[in-house]
Amino acid sequence: MKVLELKSVVIALKNIKEKFRSWQAIFFGMGFPIMFTIIFYLMFHDVDPETGIDVYSYSIPGMITYAVCLGTTSAAIVFTRDKSTGILERLDTMPTGRKNIFLGTLISESIFLTFQIIVMFILSYAILGQYFVGYFELLIGFLVSLLFGILSVGIGIIIASFSKNEEAASGIALTFVMPVIFASGAMVPFESQIVYFMPPYWAKQIFLQFTVLGDGLTSNLYSSSMIGYTATETSIPIWGGILILIAMTFLFIFIGIKLFQKKTKL
């Protein structure tokens, strides 16, 4: 069977076309992160004369993590739309199958998130010229961001399972995303044990230490205020943080699908 004939791929392509026809999806998914990245750059960027490194480079991983975190809102809206319009119930009686709906939506959201990440990388590193250790490390940062994006989709599915319509899904998702992104220390340094319970912390910190500091897999992760004098090492190595991020991704996707199936069962 040709790839383009697979039901999940057909559904993914349909979702992508619908998303790019909606300027609201593009604006909320990319407009805010781009706007904040440029505004904060103009406000806080300052090149260290000794190292030649723009200090704002340490904030870019957090800005990209924020952009990816908005995938929660996008996924919540897409899944809620299919639930509220009765599409899922009708598809349960057709050969298409709900499994293909989940896979197709996951594929389409991952493609859109990849597009978002690429745009943010171009803005941050090609246009604004922010510092990174090397292209391999930058690739690691990209992959970590993509993994976190899939995790965000899982959280979006969970939110969709409790949402009655798209407006509710959007409101709940934004109410979740904004406090979490700040409580994780991704946007601004934040000293608290609570950061370790926030998924954005792991994505931002791994990305930051790999891409900007040039740390290796065996280096320990720092606390969320690693740029300041209160920076402390945790007992968790970077490879351990990657495993935690992977575990969170599988956990949220699994919980999301189970809850969503239960809430929309015929």
Secondary structure as UniProt FT lines:
FT   HELIX           3..5
FT   HELIX           7..21
FT   HELIX           23..26
FT   HELIX           27..31
FT   HELIX           32..44
FT   TURN            49..51
FT   HELIX           55..58
FT   HELIX           60..69
FT   HELIX           71..84
FT   TURN            85..86
FT   HELIX           87..91
FT   TURN            92..93
FT   TURN            95..96
FT   HELIX           98..121
FT   HELIX           122..127
FT   HELIX           135..161
FT   HELIX           166..183
FT   TURN            184..185
FT   HELIX           193..197
FT   HELIX           199..208
FT   HELIX           209..213
FT   TURN            217..218
FT   STRAND          220..222
FT   TURN            224..227
FT   TURN            229..230
FT   STRAND          233..237
FT   HELIX           238..263
//
